[in-house]
Amino acid sequence: MASRIEHLVTSGQFSLDGGTWDVDNNVWIVGDDHEAIVIDAAHDADAIVQAVGDRRLTAIVCTHAHNDHIDAAPALAERTGATIWLHPDDLPLWKQTHPDRDPDAWLQDGQVIEAAGADLRVLHTPGHAPGAVCLYEPGLSTVFTGDTLFQGGPGATGRSYSHFPTIITSIRERLLTLPPETKVLTGHGDPTTIGAEAPHLDEWITRGH
């Protein structure tokens, strides 16, 4: 059975550097009728459990460790037995939210995470956070970009652990090299495509400086 992508929006708060903001997060579920993985367990473990249903949840993949993308991960793992995956460079951020619970496994650049016939290739794309990753599935012509690339430009780099030149390098070398028809499914907001964003790289650089 072919893999499919399902979409859930959960609401909560993002906190960093002493500030707190209300946010809506995209939670992505990749799988078939029997098995699934979750990309970014944000805010509401109950809603995610309901969306997964009676399927076996094998993995919870964190695109990065800002609290709004990981706050529901331990509760979801506890209820489903799924493995929490995070890039090790984001452990300091993870510990701000979950000081007493480590991720279960470490993401590495180039690694492939399998889910119900989908093969999600890990692309390490630092900048928004040191351990930010994107997940590319060529068979579905889709890349899950977390907060690295949005419709209209790169993710924010104005707070701790982030760096604008680094995110630009990540986007230029790791994302804009993907086929232009590749769908970009983001951590917040609406989807886009690589082809729609690629022509604007120089504008972003000018704006960012």
C-alpha positions, 0 to 999 in steps of 0.5 A: 500500500502506498504511503500518504501524507496527512496533516494536523494543525496544533496550537500552543506556545513557543518560548525562547530567550525569555519571550513567549508567543502563541503559534500554530504548528503543522504536524505531518504524519507519513504512513499507510493504513498500518504504520506511520511516523510523525514529523514534529510532535507539537503541543497536543499528544491527544490530537496526534494519537487520534490522528494516528488511530490504530496504526503502529507509530514507529518514529517521532522525528524532530526537525529541530528542538524548539519547544513548540516542535517537541513539547508533546514528543515524550507523551506521544512516545510513552503512549505509542512506544515510538522512538524519538529522533533528534539531531545531536546538535540540538540536544542543548535546546531539547534540554530546555524543554525536557531536562529529564528525558533524552531523545531515543536516537540520533539523526545523522545527515544522509540517514534514511528513515523508513515508514510504511514504504516511504524513505525519508532522507535526513538533510542536516540544514543548520541555521534556524537551530544547530541541529535542524534537519529536513526530510526528503522523500523523492518518491512522494516528491516532498521535503519536510522543512520544519522551520528552515524554509517557508513560503516566502523565505528562510526561517527566523534567525534572530534568537539564540542558537540561530545564524542567518548565513548558515541557514542561507548556506543550508537552503542554497546547498541542500534544498534548492538543489532538489527538483523544482517540483518538490513540494515543501511542507513546512513547520508552520503555515502554507506549503510551497515548492522548491521552484517557487522559492528558488528565484528569491534567494538573492532577495532573502540575502539582501533582506537578511543583511 
